[in-house]
Amino acid sequence: MSRVSPWWRPRSLRRQLVLGVTAIVTVVLAAVGALSVYSLHTYVSTMSDNEVARSLAAFSHSFEKLRGQDPAHQIDEAPDALTAFVGQAPGNLIAVVRDGEVVQSAMFSDGEPRPAPAAVTQALDAQPWTDHNPRTVKLPVLGSYRLASQAAGDGDVLVSGVSLDSANRVIARKTVTVAVMIVIALMVTAVGTVLVVRFALRPLRRVAATAGKVATLRLDGDDHRITARVRERDTDPDNEVGIVGETLNRLLVNVDSALAELAASDRRTRQFLTDASHELRTPLAAIQGYAELTRQDSTMLPPTTEYALARIEAEARRMTVLVSDLLLLSRLGEGQDLETDDVDFNDLVVDAVNDTAVAAPSHHWVTRLPDDPVWVRGDLARLHQVVSNLLTNAKVHTPPGVTVVVTLTVAGEFAELTVSDDGPGIEAELLPNLFGRFVRADKARSRELGSTGLGLAIVASIVQAHDGTVAVASTPGKTVFTVRIPLAARPAGVASATS
């Protein structure tokens, strides 16, 4: 089951790199843009402060000059006196504040200077002028202004201001420009990062493709080898991907060598079993023959000797069966000992069930077969052995009175044989290895009845040699073995039973 990652943590390495680089570039560009806008704002504020300082100096000079011409002159007796002051740039504002109220003011523009509107003077009245440091104030009608003040004596305070509208427009344009540049830079960075990462990860994808190809190989056969390797250009030890590729190649070489050695060891084992089985047949036959020959004169033998000879005969027969089974498994593993022909699976199942029913009348044997022949391509004797072994397995490992149902059906392109019983079932821990060699559920009872633990292993080997499958499912009260053998085309001259 695949894990679900949070949206902010992509699982793809390419996406991680793209998002990571884009995030870093975003932070850097945002910091640079913010620093740029802040620097411009600081510069504009400094220039505005210098401008308002010059305006205030010119205002103070003109005010002192006016007062010096007529010391007894009161400024409020000439309401438009400030409009005649010189040294002010368009957009500047000057005012005289006395006892917290504006007594005179003037606004300068490209045209004739004029007194400030009443709303502006009221806003100036609301400001405390005890602190003479420059400040930014939003004035009605006029907008943002940078204001500064200084005491002029006799309780008068001179206020001078410069408009910040032009500076604010410059800052706004700069902010928009920086934002657009950041967006463009991010888009270029994202696209460039995608292209660079895609190009940089191409060797890694080739390495992953090699690993994926090996992962799909079947390694359970005799001669399966791993020939896939990472290409030499992707094994450069000077980069990280090359290190991964070289390491994967060494791993594949080691696994391939181990598989080759395992296959060779398996062949040697099978050859040994074949040779040993051949060699054991002759002495076992001799032992059994001499035991039978000696027992022919049983009237002249002591009872203990006769019993011992009977046991020798029984064990020799059991050993002969075991040797024959091992030899069969060895030959099947080598792809030998099969004589293929068209086989009517229906008749084969009937014969096998009848044979077993005669040998085990204590069980109930039920067959469910189709009306038409079911043709398969295979070895008649070996397929009969498959059915017989499954029935014998049911007989040996279930108590008397158990019902064994044998069903044959056609499932697609396969003949499907099921052998089910209502016995006690098979222990769950035995199921994964049930078709292995020398596996016995009830060892004491199996040995008592002559079971060698190779019956189901032979079934699996014969079915595999016929390109079929065998499976088992078991619960208390129900065990089902299922064998699937590929169907064969109907032999020439054989008609359907329903035709």
C-alpha positions as CSV (number, residue, x, y, z in Angstrom):
1,M,0.0,0.0,0.0
2,S,1.4,3.3,-1.0
3,R,1.9,6.0,1.6
4,V,0.2,9.4,1.2
5,S,2.7,12.2,1.7
6,P,1.7,15.7,2.8
7,W,1.1,18.2,-0.1
8,W,4.2,20.2,1.0
9,R,6.5,17.1,1.0
10,P,6.5,15.6,-2.5
11,R,7.9,12.0,-2.7
12,S,9.5,12.5,-6.1
13,L,13.1,13.5,-5.9
14,R,12.7,15.7,-9.0
15,R,9.8,17.5,-7.4
16,Q,11.7,17.9,-4.2
17,L,14.7,19.4,-6.0
18,V,12.5,21.7,-8.1
19,L,10.4,22.9,-5.1
20,G,13.5,23.2,-2.9
21,V,15.5,25.3,-5.4
22,T,12.4,27.4,-6.2
23,A,11.7,28.0,-2.5
24,I,15.3,29.1,-1.9
25,V,15.3,31.4,-4.9
26,T,12.0,32.8,-3.8
27,V,13.3,33.6,-0.4
28,V,16.5,35.1,-1.8
29,L,14.7,37.2,-4.4
30,A,12.1,38.3,-1.9
31,A,14.8,39.3,0.5
32,V,16.7,41.2,-2.3
33,G,13.5,42.8,-3.5
34,A,12.5,43.8,0.0
35,L,16.0,45.2,0.7
36,S,15.9,47.1,-2.6
37,V,12.5,48.6,-1.8
38,Y,13.6,49.4,1.7
39,S,16.8,51.0,0.5
40,L,14.8,53.2,-2.0
41,H,12.3,54.1,0.7
42,T,15.2,55.1,3.0
43,Y,16.8,57.1,0.3
44,V,13.6,58.9,-0.6
45,S,13.0,59.6,3.1
46,T,16.5,61.0,3.4
47,M,16.0,63.2,0.4
48,S,12.6,64.3,1.6
49,D,14.2,65.2,5.0
50,N,16.9,67.2,3.2
51,E,14.3,69.0,1.1
52,V,12.1,69.8,4.1
53,A,15.1,71.0,5.9
54,R,16.0,73.4,3.0
55,S,12.4,74.5,2.9
56,L,12.3,75.2,6.6
57,A,15.6,77.1,6.4
58,A,14.3,79.3,3.6
59,F,11.1,79.8,5.5
60,S,13.0,80.7,8.7
61,H,15.2,83.1,6.8
62,S,12.3,84.9,5.1
63,F,10.3,85.0,8.4
64,E,13.2,86.6,10.3
65,K,13.8,89.0,7.5
66,L,10.1,90.0,7.6
67,R,10.2,90.4,11.3
68,G,13.5,92.4,11.1
69,Q,12.0,95.0,8.8
70,D,9.3,95.9,11.3
71,P,9.9,94.5,14.7
72,A,6.5,95.8,15.9
73,H,4.8,94.2,13.0
74,Q,2.4,91.4,13.9
75,I,2.3,88.5,11.4
76,D,-1.4,88.1,11.8
77,E,-2.0,91.6,10.5
78,A,-0.9,90.5,7.0
79,P,-2.9,87.3,6.3
80,D,-1.1,86.7,2.9
81,A,2.4,87.6,4.0
82,L,3.7,84.0,3.7
83,T,2.6,83.7,0.0
84,A,5.3,86.3,-0.8
85,F,8.1,84.2,0.7
86,V,10.7,82.9,-1.7
87,G,12.9,79.8,-1.7
88,Q,10.0,77.3,-1.8
89,A,9.6,74.6,-4.4
90,P,6.2,73.7,-6.0
91,G,4.3,71.5,-3.6
92,N,5.8,72.9,-0.4
93,L,3.7,73.9,2.5
94,I,4.6,76.5,5.2
95,A,2.7,77.7,8.2
96,V,3.1,79.7,11.4
97,V,1.6,78.1,14.5
98,R,0.9,80.1,17.6
99,D,-0.5,78.6,20.7
100,G,-1.3,75.4,18.9
101,E,-3.2,77.1,16.0
102,V,-2.2,78.0,12.5
103,V,-2.3,81.8,12.2
104,Q,-0.9,81.9,8.6
105,S,-0.1,79.4,5.9
106,A,0.9,79.2,2.3
107,M,0.9,76.5,-0.4
108,F,3.3,76.8,-3.4
109,S,2.6,75.3,-6.8
110,D,3.5,76.1,-10.4
111,G,1.0,78.9,-10.2
112,E,0.5,81.7,-7.6
113,P,1.0,80.7,-4.0
114,R,-2.2,80.6,-1.9
115,P,-3.2,80.0,1.7
116,A,-3.7,76.3,2.7
117,P,-7.3,75.0,2.8
118,A,-9.1,75.0,6.1
119,A,-9.0,71.2,6.4
120,V,-5.3,71.3,6.1
121,T,-4.9,74.0,8.8
122,Q,-7.1,72.0,11.1
123,A,-5.0,68.9,10.6
124,L,-1.9,71.0,11.4
125,D,-3.6,72.3,14.5
126,A,-4.1,68.7,15.7
127,Q,-0.4,68.0,15.6
128,P,1.8,68.5,18.7
129,W,4.7,70.7,17.8
130,T,6.8,70.3,20.9
131,D,9.0,67.7,19.0
132,H,10.7,69.3,16.1
133,N,11.8,66.0,14.4
134,P,10.6,65.4,10.9
135,R,7.4,63.4,10.6
136,T,5.1,62.0,7.9
137,V,1.5,63.2,8.1
138,K,-1.4,62.4,5.8
139,L,-3.1,65.8,5.2
140,P,-6.7,66.1,3.8
141,V,-6.9,66.9,0.1
142,L,-3.1,67.1,-0.2
143,G,-2.0,63.6,0.7
144,S,1.1,62.5,2.5
145,Y,3.6,65.3,3.6
146,R,6.9,65.3,5.3
147,L,6.7,67.9,8.0
148,A,9.4,69.6,10.2
149,S,9.2,72.5,12.6
150,Q,11.3,74.9,14.6
151,A,10.7,77.6,17.2
152,A,10.8,81.2,15.9
153,G,10.6,83.0,19.2
154,D,7.6,84.9,20.8
155,G,5.8,81.5,21.0
156,D,5.7,81.1,17.2
157,V,6.5,77.8,15.6
158,L,7.5,77.6,11.9
159,V,6.2,74.5,10.1
160,S,7.4,73.5,6.7
161,G,6.4,70.4,4.6
162,V,7.1,68.8,1.3
163,S,4.8,66.6,-0.6
164,L,5.6,62.8,-0.7
165,D,3.2,62.0,-3.5
166,S,6.0,61.9,-6.1
167,A,8.2,59.9,-3.8
168,N,5.4,57.4,-3.0
169,R,4.7,57.0,-6.7
170,V,8.4,56.2,-7.3
171,I,8.4,53.7,-4.5
172,A,5.1,52.1,-5.7
173,R,6.6,51.8,-9.3
174,K,9.8,50.3,-7.8
175,T,7.8,47.8,-5.7
176,V,5.7,46.7,-8.7
177,T,8.8,46.4,-10.9
178,V,10.6,44.3,-8.2
179,A,7.5,42.1,-7.8
180,V,7.2,41.5,-11.6
181,M,10.9,40.8,-11.8
182,I,10.7,38.3,-8.9
183,V,7.8,36.5,-10.6
184,I,9.6,36.4,-13.9
185,A,12.8,35.2,-12.2
186,L,10.8,32.5,-10.3
187,M,9.2,31.3,-13.5
188,V,12.6,31.2,-15.3
189,T,14.2,29.5,-12.3
190,A,11.4,26.9,-12.1
191,V,11.6,26.0,-15.8
192,G,15.4,26.0,-15.7
193,T,15.5,23.9,-12.6
194,V,13.1,21.4,-14.1
195,L,15.2,21.1,-17.3
196,V,18.5,20.9,-15.3
197,V,17.1,18.3,-12.8
198,R,15.5,16.3,-15.6
199,F,18.9,16.2,-17.4
200,A,20.8,15.5,-14.3
201,L,18.6,12.7,-13.2
202,R,18.7,10.9,-16.6
203,P,21.5,8.6,-15.4
204,L,19.7,7.8,-12.2
205,R,16.6,6.9,-14.2
206,R,18.7,4.6,-16.3
207,V,20.1,3.0,-13.2
208,A,16.6,2.6,-11.8
209,A,15.5,1.0,-15.1
210,T,18.2,-1.5,-14.8
211,A,17.2,-2.3,-11.2
212,G,13.6,-2.6,-12.3
213,K,14.4,-4.9,-15.1
214,V,16.3,-7.2,-12.7
215,A,13.4,-7.0,-10.2
216,T,11.1,-8.6,-12.8
217,L,13.3,-11.6,-13.5
218,R,12.3,-15.0,-12.2
219,L,15.2,-16.4,-10.2
220,D,13.6,-19.7,-9.1
221,G,14.8,-21.7,-12.1
222,D,17.9,-23.7,-12.7
223,D,19.7,-21.6,-15.3
224,H,18.4,-18.2,-14.6
225,R,21.3,-15.6,-14.7
226,I,21.3,-11.9,-14.2
227,T,22.9,-10.4,-17.4
228,A,21.5,-6.8,-17.0
229,R,24.1,-4.3,-16.0
230,V,24.3,-0.5,-15.7
231,R,26.0,1.0,-18.7
232,E,29.6,2.1,-18.2
233,R,28.9,5.8,-18.7
234,D,26.5,5.6,-15.7
235,T,29.2,4.1,-13.4
236,D,31.5,7.1,-13.1
237,P,32.9,7.0,-9.5
238,D,33.3,10.8,-9.6
239,N,29.6,11.5,-9.2
240,E,26.9,10.2,-6.9
241,V,24.8,8.5,-9.6
242,G,27.9,6.8,-10.9
243,I,28.7,5.5,-7.4
244,V,25.1,4.1,-7.2
245,G,25.5,2.5,-10.7
246,E,28.8,1.0,-9.9
247,T,27.6,-0.4,-6.6
248,L,24.5,-1.9,-8.3
249,N,26.7,-3.6,-10.8
250,R,28.9,-5.1,-8.1
251,L,25.7,-6.3,-6.4
252,L,24.4,-7.8,-9.6
253,V,27.7,-9.6,-10.3
254,N,27.7,-11.0,-6.7
255,V,24.0,-12.2,-7.0
256,D,24.6,-13.6,-10.5
257,S,27.7,-15.5,-9.2
258,A,25.7,-16.8,-6.3
259,L,22.8,-17.9,-8.6
260,A,25.3,-19.7,-10.9
261,E,26.9,-21.5,-8.0
262,L,23.5,-22.3,-6.6
263,A,22.3,-23.7,-9.9
264,A,25.5,-25.7,-10.3
265,S,25.1,-27.1,-6.7
266,D,21.5,-28.0,-7.5
267,R,22.5,-29.8,-10.6
268,R,25.2,-31.7,-8.7
269,T,22.7,-32.6,-6.1
270,R,20.2,-33.8,-8.6
271,Q,22.9,-35.8,-10.4
272,F,24.0,-37.3,-7.1
273,L,20.4,-38.3,-6.3
274,T,20.0,-39.8,-9.8
275,D,23.2,-41.8,-9.5
276,A,22.5,-42.8,-6.0
277,S,19.0,-43.9,-6.9
278,H,20.3,-45.9,-9.8
279,E,23.0,-47.5,-7.6
280,L,20.6,-48.3,-4.7
281,R,18.0,-50.0,-6.9
282,T,20.2,-53.1,-7.4
283,P,21.2,-53.8,-3.8
284,L,17.7,-53.1,-2.6
285,A,16.3,-55.6,-5.1
286,A,18.9,-58.1,-4.0
287,I,18.0,-57.6,-0.3
288,Q,14.3,-57.9,-1.0
289,G,14.8,-61.0,-3.3
290,Y,17.0,-62.8,-0.8
291,A,14.7,-62.1,2.0
292,E,11.7,-63.5,0.0
293,L,13.8,-66.5,-1.0
294,T,14.8,-67.2,2.6
295,R,11.2,-66.9,3.8
296,Q,10.1,-69.6,1.4
297,D,11.3,-72.1,3.9
298,S,9.5,-70.4,6.7
299,T,8.7,-73.8,8.3
300,M,12.4,-74.4,9.0
301,L,13.0,-70.9,10.4
302,P,12.5,-69.8,14.0
303,P,9.7,-67.3,14.5
304,T,12.0,-64.4,15.3
305,T,14.0,-65.0,12.1
306,E,10.9,-65.1,10.0
307,Y,9.7,-61.8,11.6
308,A,13.0,-60.2,10.9
309,L,13.0,-61.3,7.3
310,A,9.4,-59.9,6.9
311,R,10.6,-56.6,8.3
312,I,13.6,-56.6,6.0
313,E,11.2,-57.2,3.0
314,A,8.9,-54.3,4.1
315,E,11.7,-51.8,4.7
316,A,13.3,-52.8,1.4
317,R,10.0,-52.2,-0.4
318,R,9.6,-48.8,1.4
319,M,13.2,-47.9,0.5
320,T,12.6,-48.9,-3.1
321,V,9.6,-46.6,-3.2
322,L,11.6,-43.7,-1.7
323,V,14.4,-44.2,-4.2
324,S,11.9,-44.3,-7.1
325,D,10.3,-41.1,-5.9
326,L,13.7,-39.3,-5.5
327,L,14.7,-40.5,-9.0
328,L,11.4,-39.2,-10.4
329,L,11.9,-35.8,-8.8
330,S,15.4,-35.6,-10.1
331,R,14.3,-36.5,-13.6
332,L,11.4,-34.0,-13.5
333,G,13.8,-31.3,-12.4
334,E,15.9,-32.0,-15.4
335,G,12.8,-31.9,-17.7
336,Q,13.0,-35.6,-18.4
337,D,10.8,-38.7,-17.9
338,L,7.7,-37.2,-19.6
339,E,6.0,-38.9,-22.5
340,T,3.4,-36.4,-23.8
341,D,0.2,-37.4,-25.5
342,D,-3.4,-36.4,-25.7
343,V,-5.0,-37.5,-22.4
344,D,-8.7,-37.6,-21.5
345,F,-8.6,-36.1,-18.0
346,N,-12.1,-37.4,-17.3
347,D,-11.2,-41.1,-17.7
348,L,-8.0,-40.6,-15.8
349,V,-9.8,-39.2,-12.7
350,V,-12.4,-42.0,-12.8
351,D,-9.7,-44.6,-12.8
352,A,-7.7,-43.0,-10.0
353,V,-10.7,-42.5,-7.8
354,N,-11.9,-46.1,-8.3
355,D,-8.4,-47.4,-7.5
356,T,-8.2,-45.4,-4.3
357,A,-11.8,-46.2,-3.2
358,V,-11.0,-49.9,-3.4
359,A,-7.9,-49.4,-1.2
360,A,-9.7,-47.1,1.3
361,P,-13.3,-48.2,1.7
362,S,-13.5,-46.4,5.1
363,H,-13.7,-43.0,3.3
364,H,-16.6,-41.7,1.2
365,W,-15.4,-40.9,-2.4
366,V,-17.5,-38.6,-4.5
367,T,-16.8,-37.6,-8.1
368,R,-18.3,-34.7,-10.0
369,L,-17.2,-34.8,-13.6
370,P,-18.4,-33.2,-16.8
371,D,-20.2,-35.1,-19.5
372,D,-17.8,-34.4,-22.2
373,P,-14.1,-35.5,-22.3
374,V,-11.6,-33.0,-21.0
375,W,-8.5,-33.2,-23.1
376,V,-5.1,-32.2,-21.9
377,R,-1.6,-32.7,-23.4
378,G,0.6,-34.5,-21.0
379,D,2.0,-37.8,-19.6
380,L,-0.8,-40.2,-18.8
381,A,1.1,-42.1,-16.1
382,R,2.4,-38.9,-14.4
383,L,-1.0,-37.2,-14.5
384,H,-2.5,-40.3,-13.0
385,Q,0.2,-40.1,-10.3
386,V,-0.8,-36.5,-9.5
387,V,-4.5,-37.5,-8.9
388,S,-3.5,-40.7,-7.1
389,N,-1.1,-38.8,-4.8
390,L,-3.7,-36.2,-3.9
391,L,-6.3,-38.9,-3.1
392,T,-3.7,-40.9,-1.1
393,N,-2.8,-37.7,0.8
394,A,-6.5,-37.3,1.7
395,K,-6.7,-40.9,2.7
396,V,-3.6,-40.9,4.9
397,H,-4.2,-37.6,6.6
398,T,-7.9,-37.8,7.4
399,P,-9.7,-40.2,9.7
400,P,-12.2,-42.9,8.5
401,G,-15.6,-41.6,7.6
402,V,-14.3,-38.4,5.9
403,T,-15.9,-37.5,2.6
404,V,-13.5,-36.7,-0.3
405,V,-15.0,-34.9,-3.3
406,V,-13.2,-34.9,-6.6
407,T,-14.4,-32.3,-9.1
408,L,-13.2,-31.7,-12.6
409,T,-14.3,-28.6,-14.6
410,V,-13.1,-26.5,-17.5
411,A,-12.0,-23.0,-16.5
412,G,-11.0,-20.9,-19.5
413,E,-8.0,-22.5,-21.1
414,F,-7.4,-24.9,-18.2
415,A,-8.7,-28.1,-16.9
416,E,-9.3,-27.5,-13.1
417,L,-9.2,-30.5,-10.7
418,T,-10.2,-30.0,-7.1
419,V,-9.8,-32.6,-4.3
420,S,-11.6,-31.4,-1.2
421,D,-12.4,-33.2,2.1
422,D,-14.2,-32.4,5.3
423,G,-11.4,-33.6,7.6
424,P,-9.6,-31.7,10.4
425,G,-7.6,-29.5,8.0
426,I,-3.9,-28.7,7.8
427,E,-2.0,-26.6,10.3
428,A,-1.5,-23.1,9.1
429,E,2.3,-23.1,9.6
430,L,2.6,-26.1,7.2
431,L,0.7,-24.5,4.3
432,P,3.5,-22.4,2.9
433,N,5.9,-25.4,2.6
434,L,3.4,-28.1,2.0
435,F,4.7,-28.9,-1.4
436,G,8.3,-29.2,-0.3
437,R,10.1,-32.4,0.0
438,F,9.8,-34.6,3.2
439,V,7.0,-32.4,4.6
440,R,4.5,-34.4,6.7
441,A,1.7,-33.1,8.8
442,D,1.3,-36.1,11.1
443,K,4.8,-37.7,11.1
444,A,3.9,-40.7,13.2
445,R,0.8,-41.7,11.3
446,S,2.5,-40.9,7.9
447,R,5.4,-43.2,8.7
448,E,3.0,-45.8,9.9
449,L,1.2,-45.8,6.6
450,G,4.3,-45.7,4.5
451,S,4.3,-42.1,3.6
452,T,7.7,-40.6,2.6
453,G,6.7,-37.0,2.6
454,L,7.4,-36.8,-1.2
455,G,3.9,-37.2,-2.5
456,L,2.9,-33.6,-2.7
457,A,6.4,-32.6,-3.9
458,I,6.0,-35.0,-6.8
459,V,2.5,-33.5,-7.5
460,A,4.0,-30.0,-7.7
461,S,6.9,-31.1,-9.9
462,I,4.6,-33.0,-12.3
463,V,2.1,-30.2,-12.6
464,Q,4.9,-27.6,-13.1
465,A,6.4,-29.8,-15.8
466,H,3.0,-29.7,-17.5
467,D,3.0,-25.8,-17.3
468,G,0.2,-26.0,-14.7
469,T,-0.3,-24.8,-11.2
470,V,-1.3,-26.4,-7.9
471,A,-2.5,-24.7,-4.8
472,V,-4.0,-25.6,-1.4
473,A,-6.4,-23.9,1.0
474,S,-7.3,-25.3,4.4
475,T,-9.5,-24.5,7.3
476,P,-10.7,-26.8,10.1
477,G,-13.4,-28.9,8.4
478,K,-12.4,-28.2,4.8
479,T,-9.2,-28.7,2.8
480,V,-9.1,-28.1,-1.0
481,F,-6.3,-28.9,-3.4
482,T,-6.6,-27.3,-6.8
483,V,-4.7,-28.4,-9.9
484,R,-4.9,-26.5,-13.2
485,I,-3.5,-28.1,-16.4
486,P,-3.6,-26.4,-19.8
487,L,-6.2,-27.8,-22.1
488,A,-5.2,-29.4,-25.4
489,A,-7.0,-29.2,-28.7
490,R,-9.5,-32.0,-29.3
491,P,-7.7,-34.9,-30.9
492,A,-8.6,-35.5,-34.6
493,G,-11.4,-38.0,-35.0
494,V,-12.7,-37.5,-31.4
495,A,-16.2,-36.0,-31.2
496,S,-17.9,-34.4,-28.3
497,A,-20.0,-36.7,-26.2
498,T,-23.0,-34.4,-26.8
499,S,-22.6,-34.4,-30.5
